[in-house]
Amino acid sequence: MTDTLPIEIQAPDIRRWRQGNTGVDFVHEFDSGMPGPTVHVQALTHGNEICGAVALDALLAEGFQPTRGRLSLAFGNVAAFERWDPAKPFESRYVDEDFNRVWADDAMHNGDTVERRRARELQPFVDAADLMLDIHSMNEPCAPLMVCGTLDKHARLAQELGTPADLLLDTGHPAGLRMVERGGFGDPANPRRALLVECGQHWEAGAAAVAHDTLARFLGLAGMAPADWVQAHVRAPLPAAQRLVRVTEPVVARSSAFRFRVPVVAMSVIPKAGTPIAEDGEHVWTTPYDDCVLVMPSQRRFKPGQTMVRLGRYVTL
């Protein structure tokens, strides 16, 4: 069971980064004084996804300075992270609501939840960014994924980055707008681009390594770090090739009776269309096409309204 997975990452003490230079707690900004892009990097969009905090903590401790453009580094939902307890690792994802579903203006500027207040604080940095990296991790063991939102322009950015091996174009979330979809990021004609990296299972040591590598390579791609700095900081080579999955539909639990009817392994492929994969009472889900990819399946806490797996197929741009 997921609840028994070991905690292999030590959550960093980020209290020393509370007071930055922006007037907003836990946000630090660095201006190179040279022309270049404005880049925003965020960790802890979810409070129990600590691998990104490890990477940002190390970058700040190193005293990194961009060689061009302007860089902002933010610890996102710190209020949730402050509740982190390794004995209850799933209970600090958020405080009041999912911080990555509040980025539409009508959500962000209405209501007084912890997450909406924090989104309003971070909005200027998100809205100023030409490029953005949001560092996440996953409930279940899975190879790293780059979530490219719904638009091809973000998948092309992931291809320029060259990592990880698996890239994902999805259908968004009906529960609310993600940060990487806000404003110009959600406009196919706008040059602003953003990526959301899923570094692996939340607390496996490899997730922190992926967060470090992805951040270093992203800064290099943005022209903010020289090639020798990037090479000195990455821990794994680029994958030999990348694959792009386009999600066509989610499988959403209708009740707590939801059950999978096939063994579920992340990124596994079901060869034949019409194969039953899950049931919920009398409703049965089948694969809609041949070579259907099972993306980010969840095998815990089956409950109504929860996305249990996403169905996709391999495509080329």
MONOR-V377470 format. One line per field, one symbol per residue. phi: phi as a letter, one per 20 degrees, with the letter a starting at -180 (. if undefined). burial: 1 if it has 9 or more other C-alpha atoms within 8 Angstrom, else 0. A space follows every 50 residues. Layout:
# MONOR-V377470
phi->???
burial->???
This chain:
# MONOR-V377470
phi->.gfdffeddeffeegfegeecdndgmccccdfndgrfeccccdmgdfdde ffffffgfffffmgcfebmccdccefefgfgfegbgfcfeecfbedaffe cdefgfefecncfgfffffffeggfffefecbcddcbcfdgafgcdedmd dffffffffffnbffddcdcdmcffqfegfdflffedfeeffcbcceeep fgdfgffffffgffffffffffmecffffgffdedcffffbdcdddfdae ddfebfegbfdcfdcgmfdefdfnffdbbbmeececfebfleeedlfdcc lfbgnefeaddbbfcce
burial->00000000100000001111000111111111000011111111111111 11111110100000011111111111111110110000101111100111 11110011000001111111010011001111111111010101111110 11011011101111111111100001111111011101000111111111 11110011111111111111111111000100110000100111111101 11111001010000011101011001111100011110011111111100 01110011111111000
